[in-house]
Amino acid sequence: MAKNSRAAVDHTRVFFMRWAVLSLAVGLLAQATAAHAQNEDRVKAGLTTWRNSGCADCHGAFANGEKQRDEAPDGANLRTTRLDGAALRQTISCGRPGTGMPSFDEGAYKVRACNGQALEPPPSDLYPAPRSLTPDEIDAVVTYLQARVVGKGRTITKQECLYYYADQPEWCDDYK
């Protein structure tokens, strides 16, 4: 009888351990799904800011350096850039004097030091930004770039086109 009771205890213990592991796995999956949804919301917010801030004027809709406005400066191909999040944030915030990359942070140079310079008026050879962005908007653009652009190479897929032109899918008919 002692064997049967010991076996029952072992089965009960195994059942509860499996139940605990399963519960933990379900909880982690739910948390990961929520985090992914929040991140996807940030990516979409970054795309919206990208589209509404003049970024595509210089860098192109797909950030491949094929500008949308002839009179705009030539923007870098961000699909092949090696900049990390901090460098992207710095570049968007402070711009790059003498290159055509504007400073989108209204407080750059005046409130927050940029490019190793002390607080002072912005450089005279800094291209004017079409509009200022908040730090949150800059972070959203960086999130978008890291999720959908940086490291994606030169080829633009139909899926990438549809993500950008979700409201005009017919514009993506020529992409594979």
FENJOJO-V330928 format. One record per backbone hydrogen bond with DSSP energy under -1.0 kcal/mol. CO is the residue of the C=O (numbers start at 1). NH is the residue of the N-H. If there is no record, write none. Layout:
co/nh
CO/NH
CO/NH
//
This chain:
co/nh
1/5
2/6
3/7
4/8
5/9
6/10
7/11
8/12
9/13
10/14
11/15
12/16
13/17
14/18
15/19
16/20
17/21
18/22
19/23
20/24
21/25
22/26
23/27
24/28
25/29
26/30
27/31
28/32
29/33
30/34
31/35
32/36
33/37
34/38
35/39
36/40
37/41
38/42
39/43
40/44
41/45
42/46
43/47
44/48
45/49
46/50
47/51
48/52
55/59
56/60
56/68
57/69
58/75
59/65
60/63
63/78
63/79
65/67
69/72
76/78
79/153
84/88
85/89
86/90
87/91
88/92
89/93
90/94
91/95
92/104
93/105
96/99
101/96
104/133
105/108
107/111
107/112
108/110
109/120
112/109
114/117
123/126
125/98
134/138
135/139
136/140
137/141
138/142
139/143
140/144
141/145
142/146
143/147
144/148
145/149
145/150
149/152
157/161
158/162
159/163
160/164
161/165
165/168
168/171
169/172
170/173
172/175
//
